[in-house]
Amino acid sequence: MVMSWKQSLQIPLTVWLLISTGWFVVASELPQDADRAGQAARAQRLVAQLESSSFAARERAVGQLAQLGDVAVPALAAAARSGRHELAARSVHALTQLAVVADPCEDGPALTELMRLARSDAPTAAASAADAIRELAAVHRGIAIKKLLALGATLERPDYELGQQLLPSMMTLRLDEEYRGGAEGLKYVRWLEEVEQVALSGRCADDAWLKEVAQMPNVVSVVVRGGAVSAQGLKHFAPRDGRPAPRIIDGPPGLRRLVIFYSQLTEADVDAIAKIETLSEVRLYGVPTPLKMAAKLKQAMPAVQIDIRGGGFLGVQCTSSAEQCVVQSVHPDTAASRAGLHPGDVIRAYEGAPVEGFETLVKLISQNQAGDAVKIRFSRGGKEQTVTATLGAWR
């Protein structure tokens, strides 16, 4: 069950108990002995004591391994894969203690090894490591939420906003011009288990952020506005060697919905999108060659709902009748409202091309960019009129 962000700030009692035992030490207390080979040999001896029949001896060994820090990781990793049940479980336990005091923004050796173990074929180690990662997530999630909110991120279920393409029912992490953290907060997002949708804009809309969003366990919708995203960022959502991209916390099988506004995507970027096999919906607005890109994606992803447009925005909703395009509503402060279109108007032609229904109108508009001036012929009360509308951008 996904926790709310308020609940996620509560650190499990078991973790506090671990900390209170004195097994954890801060980085400044770690030994500074330059003889890493000697420390590694000591780690091997301490790992052997994890199989002692004496509980006190095992406890001392765990505490001393924690004090050794990252130098103990290789010996603990090898012991975790030994196939001996008790040794494997205790070794994973010691790795967890090293990982929980590490910076949640860093892929430290202990966390990296726990991730490998969780995906390994060693049953005891894999199960123990998966449990350890879930406990780590509870600790780091609270830290991550506090940090990101302090840096200006927003965590909310958004209201419907015209043109935003955000799904209002989903818990959404919004990173926009209000976010002040830059690259500092990149790796915090991987711990946000409750987030289902991410909205990136401005300086946060780039490949580095996409790489980290791909690590988030439950994100199924990503909306990107502006910025500079490319195949280098999009590739992280695609399977690797036939398997889903690895994430710290397991979740649903990948991204379902991708929306990108006003990014200068190339054909190579479209190829990267086509490789995201989990997608069921792709919307690209403001792309340089909408018709060509749409044809390419529809051929590569025939079962996916695809909407690709040039980026021009008129601002009307019309009936779905295939015979005529009757305006149902005109959104305020849009090209349509400024051109004088009203509900009840019947749009007859767009730039000289006949409009037989709303779908036809959408296809015609999709070939235009924001700022294009277009002629629209419509009828009102039996009289035909023609106006010029300067298309806006999707907001």
N, C-alpha and C positions, 0 to 999 in steps of 0.2 A: 504494500500500500504506500502511495506517495504521501510524504508528510507535507504539511503546510510550511511556509517559510518561517512562521512564528514557532511552530513546534520544532523545526530543525535547529533552532538556536539552543535547544536543550541538549547538553552533552551527556551521553549515557553514563549511568552510575558506574558501570564496569570499568569505563575508561578512567574515571576519577579515582577508582580504587587502585587501578594499575599505577597511576601517577603517585598516589599517596604511599605506595609501598617503598618508594625510593629507588625503584629500578630505573626510572627515567632520569637522565641528566641533561642539562642544557649544553649547547654546543661549546660554550666557553670552558666547561669543566672537562671536556674530552681530553685525553692525554695528547701531549704534543710531541711524544717520542718520535724521532725521525726514523727509527729502525722499524719500518713497516713490515719487513720480513719477520722480525722478532714478534711483533704484535700478531701477525697472521698465524705464526706457529702457536702462540698462546691461545688464539681463538680456536685452533684445532683441538688443543687440550681441553679447553672449556666445553666445547661441543661434546667431547667424549663424556664429560661429567653429566651431561643431560640424561644419560642412561643410568646414572647412579641409583642404587636402591634407597639411598638416603634422600628424603624430601629436602632437608636443609641444604645438602650438597647441590642438589639440582637448582634450588632457589639462588644460592650463591653464584652458581655458574651463569644463570640467566642475568643476574644483576651485573656481573663482571663483563659479560658479552655486551650488554647495553653500554657500559662505560667505554668499551673499545671503539664503539661507533661503527662507521661504515666499513672499517677494515675487517670486521667480523662477518660481513655479508656473504662472501664466497663460501666460507666454511659452513655457515648456517644453510645456505642454498643447497649445498651438496648433501648435507644431512637430511634436509627436507625431502630430497629425492631418493633417500636410501632404501625406501620400501619398508622400513621398520616403523610401525605405527606410532609408538610413543615418541620416538626420536623425531619423527617428521612433525608431529603436532607441536612438540615443545620448540622445535627450531622455527616453525612458522610463528609461534607465540613470541619468540625473541625478535624475529624480524619485524613483527607488528610494533613492538615497543620502540624500535629504531625509527620506524616510519611515522609514528604518531607525533613525534617531537620535531619532525622535519618541516621545512617550509612547504605549505600546501601548493605554492606556485612552482615548486621544483620537482622534477622527476628524479628524486634521490635514489641511490642504489637499493635501499630496502624496499621502497614502493615498487620500483621497476622489477625487482625479483619477485615480489608478491604477485604482481600482474602476470609474470611468466608462469609462476607456479599455479595460479588459478586456471590457466589454460593448458596445463600440462596433463600428461596421461597418468601421473601418479595420483591415485584416488584420494589417499589421506591428505597429501599436501594440497591438492586442488581444492578439496572441500574446506580445509582449514584456512587456506589463503583467501578463498571467496568470502568466508565469514569474517576474516580479518579486514578485508577491504570494505565490507559493509559497515563495520564498526569505525574504521578510519573515516569513511564518508560522513558519518554522523558528526564526528568532531570537526572535520574540515569544512563541511557545509555551513555550519554556524559561522565559522571564521570568514568564509567566502562571501556570504550574504552581507554581513556587517561591513566588510571591506568594500564590496561593490556599491552598496547603497551610499556609503560615505563618499565614494568617488563620483557620485552623480548618476549611477545606473537606476533604472526604474524596474520594479517587479510588480506586475499587476495583471488583472484580467481586463483588457481594454474594452471600451465602448466602441460601437460601430462608428467608423469614420470614413466618409466618402473618399474613395481613391487610395486608402491606405492598404487595403488588401490584408489586413490583420483579422484573424479569426477571433471574435470576441469571447468565445467560450474557453479559450486556452490561457493557462498561466504563461505570461509573456515576459521575457527579459528584454528591455529596451535599452539600447546603447546608442546615443545620438550626440548632438552637440553639447548637451548638458553634462556628458560624461567627461571627467577631468583626468582620468587615470592613465591614458595612453596605453603603452604596452605593459604597464605595471600590473594590471588586473587580468591579463590574458588567460593565465592558467587557473584562475579561480573558478571560471565558469564550468569546468568539468565536474565540479562537485555539486552542482545545482540540480538535484534529482527531481524536484517538483516542476521544473520548467519544461513546457511542451513546445513553446514557440519563441523564436528569437528575432528581433527586429534590429538591424544594423543600419546606420546611416552616417554620412559624413566621413570623418577620419576613422571611424570604427568599421567602415565597410571596406575591408581589404582582405587579402588572402591569409594574413596571419590570424585574423579573427576567425575566418572560416575554418581554419585548421583546428582551432580550439573548440569551436561550436560543434564540430564533428565528433568531439570527444564526449559531448553531453549525453547522458544515458537515455533521456526520454524526449528529446526534441524531434518532432515530426514535421514542423513547419519553420521555414526560414524566409524572412523578407529582407531584402537588401535594397537600399535606396542610395543611388549615387556611388561615390567611391570608385575603387579600382579593383574589382574582383576578376579572376581569370581561372584558367584551367588549373593553375598551381594551387589554388585554394579549393576549388570544386572537387578535385580528385580525391580529397580526403573523405568524401561521402560515399565513394564507390567501393565495392568489394575489392579485396586484394587476394589474388590467387584463388578466386572463387569463394572467399570467406568474407564476412562483414569486417569492416575496419575495426581494429581493436580499440576498446574503451576501458577506462578504469572500472566503471560500474556497468554491468550489463543492463540493457533495456530493450525496448521494441526494436524490431529489425530494420532500422535505418530511416532515412529521410523520406517523407511522403509528399511534401509540398515545397516547391521552390518558386519564389517571386523575386524578380530583379528589375529595378527601375533605373533607367538612365546610366547604364554602365556600358562602355564601348566594347561589347563582347565581339570576339572574332569567331571564325569557323572552328578553330581549335578549342575555344571555350565551349561552343555548342557540342562538340564531340565529347568533351568531359561531362557535360550534363547528361548526354545519352548513355553514359556508362553507369549512371546512378540507377541501378536496377529497381530500387525500392520506390521510386517516384510514381505517383498516380496523377500529379497535377504540376504543370510548369507554366508560369506566366512571366513573360519578358516584355517589358514596356520601355520604349525609348531606345530600341536597338537600331543599328545603322541600316541593316538590310532585312526587314521583318519578313517579307514574303519568302526569300531564299532560306532564311533560318527556320521558318515555320515548316517549309517543305522538307528540309533535312531532318528536323526532329520528328515530324510525323511519320516519316519513313523508318526512322530508327526506333521509334517508340509508338507503335500504332495503337496500343491500348491505353496510352496516357492522354489525359485531358490537356490540350496545349492551346495557349492563347498568347500570340506574339504580335506586338503592335509597334508602330513607329514612335509612339509617345505623345501624339496630339490628343487632347482631351476636349470634347465638346460640352458635356455636362447635361445630357438628357437621358431619361428613362422612357422607353416606348413599349407599346403592346407587342406581344410576341406573334401577332398575326403575320402570316407569310404573304398576305395580299397588300397590306399597306403599313406604313410606319406612323402610328398615331402617338404623339407625345403625351405621356402620362404625367411626367413631372420634369421641372427644370430646376437644376441645383443653383442656388444663389452664388453670385460672384464667379461665374464661369463664362466661357465663350458663348454658350447658348443664351444665358440671361442677358449678357451685354449686347448680343445681336437682336434681342427682342422676341425670341421664341417663347410661346406660351403653351401650357397644357391644352390639349385638344387640337393643336396644329397637326396637319398631316404633311410629313416631309415627303416631297415628290422626287427631288433630285439633289445630288451632292456633286459639285464640280462637274455638272453636266451629265453625270451617270444616273440612270433611273434607280430609285430606291423602292424596292418592293416589300421590304420588311425591315425590322430592326437588325436582324443578322446581316443583311446587305449593308446597312448603314455602318455597323461596326467594322465590317471588312474594309469599307472604303476609307473610314477614318484611320484605320490601322496603318495605312500607307503614308500618313502624314506625320510630321514632327511638330512639337510645340513651337508656336510662333508662325506657323503657316496660315495664310489668309485663304479661306475657302468660301465659295458661293453655295448657298443653300436655297433651293426653291421649295416653297411649301404653300399649302392652301389653308385659309382660315375663313370660315363662314362662306364658303363657295368661291372666294376670290384668291387667286394665286399671287404670291409675293416672292421676291428674291432678296436675300440679305447676304452680307459678307461677314463672316465670323473669323476672328483670329484665335486659333486654337491655343488653349493653355496647356500646362503640364499636369500630369497626375500628381496630386498633392499627398 
